[in-house]
Amino acid sequence: MAAVPIEKPAAPQLSGVSLYSRFALAGAICCSITHGSLTPVDVVKTRIQLDPVTYNRGLIGGFRQVVAKEGAGALLTGAGPTFAGYFLQGAFKFGGYEFFKQQSINLIGLENASQYRTGVYLISSAFAEFFADIALCPLEATRIRLVSEPTYASGLVSGFSKMLSQEGVGAFYAGFGPILFKQVPYTMAKFVVYEKVAEAVYNVYPKKDMTDGMQTTVNLGSGLIAGFAAAIVSQPADTMLSKINKTKGLPGESTTSRLIKIAKELGLRGSYTGIGARLFMVGTLTAGQFAIYGDVKRILGCSAGIEIAK
């Protein structure tokens, strides 16, 4: 008598905190690794934005100038706040994006969410980024101060403590307006372009027929294109953010008036100072983020995500 094969029970379907905590962890890992590894590029980009007269030789020339003046170690200035800040931001951004996509499905139904998915992508990413920036802003302010003033403090903890004691909590959120102005359009462009490019690829080469390696390649390519789009959209606000965090405002001067003054000083051309370095940086890190995010989700058993593409 032939043995009857025993079917393995299906893996339990993840939901709620168990599911979204995995999305958040995958997002935290992908953002902290990619942003942290590009700290040297970010140092040079920030120097070019803050002092274009001195750092006027492009990305490669900027590397040489920083190393010549301050040593190779200066290229890692702000690495601590970068890792910590983007770990938190990545958790809220990617976890929040998946969460708000699911809320859209709950609100309007799967069929409508799928039909109007571009709007769902835009709204979900905007809400996710808003909450992510609340977590990121204090650490980003500390990073920019450390990069713009190398002698300000020795690292994350001392720099954070010094800003808090000397300037108060408000100093950490002086750049909250511009960081929203930069990050919300950036994230909206990043996610919607990624989703659209990946969807176009999977329409030709079905995802179910792809190996894990091929899916990672799709994530890389889609992320690269998304990164270029996001960099162009958000570059003016990125420059303004660097400027507003470089120095303290005048007594009684509001953040809004500082932003208006900086915008007038920069002009359109000035606001795109350092765009070459930022295209390289954002394209690379966005490609890496989506590739790592997809791989970590697969390891954690939540590879599908909240999908509404047709």
CORZIWO-V397141 format. One line per field, one symbol per residue. ss: DSSP state (H for helix, E for strand, C for the rest). psi: psi as a letter, one per 20 degrees, with the letter a starting at -180 (. if undefined). burial: + if it has 16 or more other C-alpha atoms within 10 Angstrom, else -. Layout:
# CORZIWO-V397141
ss = ???
psi = ???
burial = ???
This chain:
# CORZIWO-V397141
ss = CCCCCCCCCCCCCCCHHHHHHHHHHHHHHHHHHHHHHCHHHHHHHHHHHHCCCCCCCHHHHHHHHHHHHHCHHHHHCCHHHHHHHHHHHHHHHHHHHHHHHHHHHHHHCHHHHHHCHHHHHHHHHHHHHHHHHHHHHHHHHHHHHHHHCCCCCCCHHHHHHHHHHHHCHHHHCCCHHHHHHHHHHHHHHHHHHHHHHHHHHHHHCCHHHCCHHHHHHHHHHHHHHHHHHHHHHHHHHHHHHHHHHHCCCCCCCCHHHHHHHHHHHHHHHHHCCCHHHHHHHHHHHHHHHHHHHHHHHHHHCCCCCCCCCC
psi = pqppppppqqpqpqrbhhghhgggggggghghgggghjgghhggghggghmhggmkjagghgghggghhirhhhijpjhghggggiggghghggghghghghhgghgiqgghhghlhghggggghggghghhhhhhghhhggghghghnhjgriagghgghggghhirhhhhjhjgghhghghghghgggghggggggggghhgnphhiqrhghhhggggghhgghggghgghjgghgghggghigrqrqpiprhghggggggghgrgghijpjhghhggghgghgghghggggghgghiklhhanpjq.
burial = ------------------++++++++++++++++++++++++++++++++-+--++-++--++-++-------+++++++++++++++++++++++++++++-++----+--++--++-+++++++++++-+++++++++++++++++----+-++--++--++------+++++++++++++++++++++++++++++--+----+-------++-+++++++++++++++++++++++++++++--------+--++--++--+---++++++-+++++++++++++++++++++----+--+--++-
